[in-house]
Amino acid sequence: MEIIDVDPGDMRVAGKGCRVVRVRISSSVSFDTPVRPISVSETTAKDYLGYRGVIESQIAAMPIDLQSNNGFERFLAQNGFIHENQLTLQSFVDRNHGKPCFPILQLPSLDYSNRVPFKIAFEMQKDVDGLSMMCMPEIDQQFSDYGEAVEDWCSSCEEFGRIGVPQLSLSDEPSVFARRLRTLCDLSKTGQVPMINIRYSPRSTIQLSELWNMKGEIDALINCSEVPSTTNRMVVNGVERDVEYELLSHGFDSITRKKRKVNRKFMASRNFSDPPTSLDKIDKFKVATHQASVAIKGDVWRHMEHAPHCSCPVCRGNSRSELIDRFAYKDNGELDQSGMRYFARLHDHQSDNLELGILKRHIFERSIGEYESRLEDNLKKIVNDTE
């Protein structure tokens, strides 16, 4: 993969800094960002629902949780744990054949003087056939030779025909974040770092400002991982602000949602329980409405007088009742506990990529103000319909 051009977008202090990155994968395949990568959330939802449609995206990302439930200790000690995650990653790459795929390693920040965890992470990824990029674990903030460590990782990846993807976090100390981002910016100009992953954190005003300031200089695709679907900021009862547009406005080119692991004991007990008898007893879900940059709680969405229309490949312009009939029930007529939750995930991804296409046009035309007016007009309609 090669980054060939960056358009920094609106650089005014009062403006929104959404940018366009033109990415060339090969001599015949290219795409523009912003884009929403296919992730494990969408592939899981697709398999669960038996959805036969194509999930549209030019790139795929696989978050791998190696931290929760004593994951890091198992990562260091058990070959079986590594092999299990390696097989999961291989399966993900195989299912997204033809798309550049990259893992996102969810690990604690590591002391680079102890090279063992980095070696384990490297070996785990290098043997995955067809993997385009290899994710570098985060480095402890106390380590000073960050640039040297990144160059070592990226040059090692290059020996196997892969691209190295270093990681930062929006929770890093602002001075450390700024210094390391500058290092990655410099390395992006040499072609050594064509992609960067930055882990999301809600308390990141200064770090986001640093990214905004450098976005026009960084010749790399910048992904934000572990992003929640909403900010928990209520617009009106049951309607929450989407965090995504804020991130794109500060210089991110793509986002991947937070990966959640479900406790196996919970799943086992639920599988033996009686099926739900009403829609009020199914899994909670939120319907993303990207044209207004909000998410609507499922119970509110079901009772809105005029639910927002969506023409994405999943919704296909169907009415709310038609979508419920398609996704909330099993073939035998029983309510499906999780059907609407998985529908919401697929809809979130596919409707998002449609909206990002509109956003790209406004970035190209330098008309972000018009785009924001569009968001506000659509939001007013939703607020009026829920009050």
C-alpha positions in Angstrom: 0.0 0.0 0.0 1.3 3.5 -0.9 -0.1 6.9 0.2 0.0 9.0 -2.9 -1.7 12.3 -2.0 -3.1 14.2 1.0 -5.6 17.0 0.9 -5.6 18.6 4.4 -9.0 20.3 4.0 -10.1 23.3 6.1 -7.1 24.7 8.1 -8.9 27.6 9.8 -8.9 27.5 13.6 -12.7 27.7 13.5 -13.0 25.2 10.7 -13.3 21.4 10.5 -10.1 19.7 9.5 -11.6 16.7 7.7 -9.0 15.6 5.1 -8.9 13.3 2.1 -6.1 10.8 1.6 -5.8 9.1 -1.7 -4.5 5.6 -1.1 -3.0 3.4 -3.8 -3.0 -0.3 -2.9 -1.6 -1.6 -6.2 -1.3 -0.4 -9.8 -5.0 -1.0 -10.4 -6.7 -0.6 -6.9 -7.0 2.7 -5.1 -9.5 4.6 -2.8 -10.0 7.8 -1.0 -10.6 8.3 2.7 -12.5 9.0 4.9 -13.6 5.4 4.9 -14.9 2.9 7.5 -12.9 -0.3 7.4 -14.7 -3.7 7.6 -14.1 -5.0 11.1 -14.8 -8.1 13.1 -18.1 -6.6 14.3 -19.5 -6.5 10.8 -18.2 -9.9 9.8 -19.7 -11.5 13.0 -23.0 -9.7 12.4 -23.0 -10.9 8.7 -22.5 -14.5 9.7 -25.0 -14.4 12.5 -27.8 -13.0 10.3 -26.9 -15.1 7.3 -26.7 -11.8 5.4 -25.9 -12.5 1.7 -25.2 -9.0 0.7 -21.7 -7.6 0.2 -20.2 -5.5 3.0 -18.7 -2.5 1.2 -15.3 -1.2 2.2 -11.9 -1.0 0.5 -9.9 -2.0 3.7 -10.4 -4.3 6.6 -9.3 -4.1 10.3 -9.2 -6.8 12.9 -9.1 -5.7 16.5 -7.5 -8.4 18.6 -8.1 -8.1 22.4 -5.0 -9.5 24.0 -5.5 -7.7 27.3 -8.8 -8.4 29.1 -9.5 -11.6 31.1 -5.8 -12.1 31.9 -5.1 -11.9 28.2 -1.7 -10.3 28.5 -0.4 -13.0 30.9 -1.7 -15.7 28.4 -0.1 -13.8 25.5 3.3 -14.1 27.2 2.9 -17.6 28.5 0.7 -19.8 26.4 1.3 -20.8 22.8 -2.3 -22.0 22.6 -3.6 -18.5 23.2 -1.3 -17.1 20.5 -2.2 -19.8 18.0 -6.0 -19.3 18.7 -5.7 -15.6 17.9 -3.5 -16.3 14.9 -6.1 -18.6 13.4 -8.8 -16.0 14.0 -6.7 -13.4 12.2 -6.1 -15.8 9.3 -9.8 -16.5 9.0 -10.5 -12.8 8.9 -7.9 -12.2 6.2 -9.2 -15.1 4.1 -12.8 -13.8 4.3 -11.7 -10.3 3.2 -9.5 -11.6 0.3 -8.4 -8.8 -2.0 -8.6 -6.1 0.7 -5.6 -4.8 2.6 -6.0 -6.2 6.1 -4.4 -5.0 9.3 -4.7 -6.3 12.9 -5.1 -3.8 15.8 -3.4 -5.3 18.8 -5.1 -4.3 22.0 -2.2 -4.7 24.5 -1.0 -2.5 27.4 1.9 -0.2 26.5 5.1 -2.2 26.8 8.7 -1.5 27.9 10.7 -1.7 24.7 13.8 -2.7 26.6 12.1 -6.1 27.0 11.9 -7.2 23.4 10.1 -10.5 24.1 6.5 -9.3 23.8 7.4 -7.4 20.6 9.0 -10.6 19.2 5.8 -12.6 20.1 3.6 -10.0 18.4 5.8 -10.0 15.3 5.9 -13.8 15.0 2.2 -14.0 15.6 1.5 -11.7 12.6 4.2 -12.6 10.1 2.9 -16.2 9.5 -0.6 -15.0 8.6 -0.9 -15.6 4.9 -2.2 -12.6 2.9 -1.8 -10.1 5.8 -0.9 -6.6 4.4 0.1 -4.8 7.6 1.6 -5.8 10.9 0.6 -3.8 14.0 3.3 -2.7 16.4 2.4 -2.8 20.2 2.3 0.5 22.0 5.5 1.5 23.6 5.7 2.8 27.2 5.8 6.6 27.4 9.1 6.6 29.3 11.0 5.1 26.4 13.0 7.8 24.6 14.3 6.3 21.3 10.8 6.0 19.9 11.8 6.7 16.3 14.5 4.1 16.3 12.1 1.5 17.7 9.5 2.3 15.0 12.1 2.1 12.2 13.3 -1.3 13.5 9.7 -2.6 13.5 8.9 -1.2 10.1 12.1 -2.4 8.4 11.6 -5.9 9.9 8.0 -6.0 8.5 9.4 -4.9 5.1 11.6 -8.0 5.0 8.4 -10.0 4.9 6.7 -7.8 2.3 4.5 -6.2 5.0 3.8 -2.6 6.2 4.5 -1.8 9.8 1.7 0.1 11.7 2.9 1.9 14.8 0.4 2.9 17.5 -0.2 5.8 19.8 -3.0 6.6 22.2 -5.1 9.7 22.8 -4.5 9.0 26.5 -0.8 9.6 26.2 0.7 12.6 27.9 0.2 15.6 25.6 3.9 16.3 25.3 4.7 12.6 24.6 1.9 12.3 22.1 3.0 15.5 20.2 6.6 14.4 20.1 5.9 10.9 18.9 3.3 12.1 16.4 6.0 14.4 14.9 8.4 11.5 14.7 5.7 9.4 12.8 5.0 12.4 10.6 8.7 12.6 9.6 8.8 8.9 9.0 5.7 9.1 6.8 7.5 11.4 4.4 10.2 8.8 3.8 7.5 6.1 3.1 8.5 4.0 6.1 5.2 4.7 7.9 2.2 4.8 5.5 -0.3 4.0 8.2 -0.7 4.9 11.9 -3.2 3.6 14.5 -4.2 5.8 17.4 -6.3 4.4 20.3 -9.3 6.4 21.3 -9.7 8.1 24.7 -12.5 10.5 25.7 -10.2 12.9 27.5 -8.0 14.1 24.6 -8.6 17.7 23.8 -4.9 18.7 23.6 -3.9 15.5 21.8 -6.7 16.0 19.2 -5.5 19.6 18.7 -2.0 18.4 18.1 -3.3 16.0 15.4 -5.4 18.8 13.9 -2.3 20.9 13.7 -0.2 18.2 11.9 -2.8 16.6 9.7 -1.7 18.4 6.6 1.9 17.2 7.0 1.3 13.5 7.7 1.6 11.4 4.6 -0.1 8.4 6.1 -3.5 7.0 6.6 -4.5 7.6 10.3 -7.0 5.2 11.9 -8.6 5.6 15.3 -9.4 2.3 17.1 -11.6 1.3 20.0 -14.1 4.1 19.2 -17.4 3.9 21.0 -20.6 4.3 18.9 -21.7 7.4 20.9 -20.3 10.0 23.2 -23.0 9.5 25.8 -24.0 13.1 25.2 -27.8 13.2 25.0 -29.3 15.5 22.4 -32.8 14.5 23.5 -34.0 11.5 25.5 -32.9 8.4 23.7 -30.8 10.2 21.0 -27.0 10.4 21.6 -24.2 12.2 19.7 -22.0 10.1 17.5 -18.3 10.6 18.3 -17.1 9.9 14.7 -17.5 13.3 13.0 -15.5 14.9 15.8 -12.7 12.5 15.2 -12.7 13.0 11.4 -12.8 16.7 11.9 -9.5 16.6 13.7 -7.6 14.6 11.1 -8.5 11.0 11.4 -9.1 9.2 8.0 -10.9 6.1 9.3 -12.3 4.6 12.5 -12.8 1.1 13.9 -15.4 0.5 16.7 -14.4 -0.9 20.1 -14.2 -4.7 20.2 -16.2 -6.2 23.1 -15.8 -9.7 24.4 -18.9 -11.5 25.7 -18.5 -13.6 28.8 -18.8 -17.3 27.8 -20.8 -18.2 30.9 -23.3 -15.4 30.1 -23.7 -16.8 26.6 -24.1 -20.4 27.9 -26.8 -19.4 30.3 -28.6 -17.3 27.8 -28.6 -20.1 25.2 -30.5 -22.3 27.6 -33.1 -19.6 28.5 -36.5 -19.4 27.0 -36.7 -17.3 23.8 -38.1 -13.7 24.3 -41.8 -13.2 23.9 -41.8 -9.5 23.0 -39.5 -6.9 21.3 -39.1 -5.3 24.7 -37.0 -8.3 25.9 -34.5 -8.6 23.0 -30.9 -7.3 23.2 -30.6 -3.5 23.5 -29.4 -1.8 20.3 -28.9 1.7 18.8 -29.6 2.7 15.2 -26.9 4.9 13.9 -28.2 7.9 11.9 -25.0 9.3 10.4 -26.7 11.9 8.3 -27.4 13.6 11.7 -24.3 12.3 13.5 -26.4 10.6 16.2 -27.5 7.2 17.4 -31.1 6.5 18.4 -31.9 3.9 21.1 -33.8 1.0 19.8 -36.9 1.5 21.9 -37.1 5.2 20.8 -36.5 4.3 17.1 -39.3 1.7 17.2 -41.8 4.3 18.5 -40.8 7.3 16.4 -43.6 8.6 14.3 -41.3 9.0 11.3 -38.1 6.8 11.7 -35.2 8.1 9.6 -35.1 6.6 6.1 -31.9 4.8 5.1 -30.9 3.6 1.6 -27.8 1.6 2.7 -27.4 -1.9 1.3 -28.7 -3.4 4.5 -31.8 -1.2 4.9 -32.5 -0.8 1.2 -35.0 1.9 1.9 -37.3 -0.5 3.8 -39.7 0.8 6.4 -39.0 0.2 10.1 -41.7 -2.5 10.3 -40.1 -4.3 7.3 -36.7 -4.2 8.9 -38.1 -5.6 12.1 -39.8 -8.4 10.2 -36.5 -9.2 8.4 -34.1 -9.1 11.3 -36.0 -9.6 14.6 -37.4 -13.0 13.9 -36.1 -16.5 13.2 -37.4 -18.7 10.4 -39.7 -20.5 12.7 -41.4 -17.2 13.8 -39.7 -16.9 17.2 -38.2 -13.6 18.2 -34.4 -13.6 17.8 -32.7 -12.4 21.0 -29.8 -10.7 19.1 -31.1 -10.1 15.5 -31.8 -6.4 15.8 -28.5 -5.8 17.6 -26.6 -7.4 14.7 -28.7 -5.6 12.1 -27.8 -2.3 13.8 -24.1 -3.2 13.5 -24.3 -3.9 9.8 -26.5 -0.8 9.2 -24.0 1.3 11.2 -21.2 0.3 8.9 -22.9 0.4 5.6 -24.8 3.7 6.2 -21.6 5.2 7.5 -19.7 4.5 4.3 -22.6 6.1 2.3 -22.4 9.2 4.5 -18.6 9.3 4.2 -19.0 9.5 0.4 -21.1 12.7 0.9 -18.5 14.1 3.4 -15.7 13.5 0.9 -17.5 15.5 -1.7 -17.9 18.4 0.7 -14.2 18.2 1.6 -13.2 18.3 -2.0 -15.5 21.3 -2.7 -14.3 23.1 0.5 -17.9 23.3 1.7 -17.7 21.7 5.2 -20.0 24.5 6.5 -22.7 23.3 4.2 -22.2 19.7 5.4 -22.6 20.8 9.0 -25.8 22.7 8.2 -27.0 19.4 6.6 -26.3 17.6 9.9 -28.1 20.2 11.9 -31.1 20.2 9.7 -31.4 16.4 9.8 -31.0 16.5 13.6 -33.8 19.0 14.0 -36.2 16.6 12.2 -35.2 13.8 14.6 -35.5 16.0 17.7 -38.9 17.2 16.6 -40.1 13.6 16.0 -39.0 12.4 19.5 -40.3 15.3 21.6 
